[in-house]
């Protein structure tokens, strides 16, 4: 894996969190899959949405960085930012598969960015308005929140 030789300290801290989340999230998904049978349809859909939307966020960040890949359930998450209760979401194992697929690809794309690419505001590229580092920070923070929410699910998911 190619790595920016002059990695910024701020990015190094984000990458540490990224790696922890990359390893922890599949474990939480596996526990959720085991418990999923005992939950109501509403709870199952909420958990599926939370997991699937987090996977979607990694794909969307990767897409902004030039990676052309989509999660299998992309159509459920790309335009819809809320839980759908009248559908059956894909299995949690399919979300886990997509998480494990995109995680090394996104990490590689992040590490290939120069500090200038990470910290420069872009007016020329509408889909990249803002600083990539800020987007990555948001993604990591949302992952932390999602992991905590899943761990502390009412009724004790974990």
Buried (B, 14 or more C-beta within 10 A) or exposed (E): EEEBEEBBEBBEEBBEBBEBBBEBBBEBBEBBBEBBEEBEEEBBBBBBBBBBBBBBBBBBBBBBBEBEEBBBBBEBBBEEEEBEEEEEBBBBEBBBBBBBBBBEBBBBBBBBBEBEBBBEEEEEEEEBEEBBBEBBBEBBEBBBEBBEBBBEBEEEBE
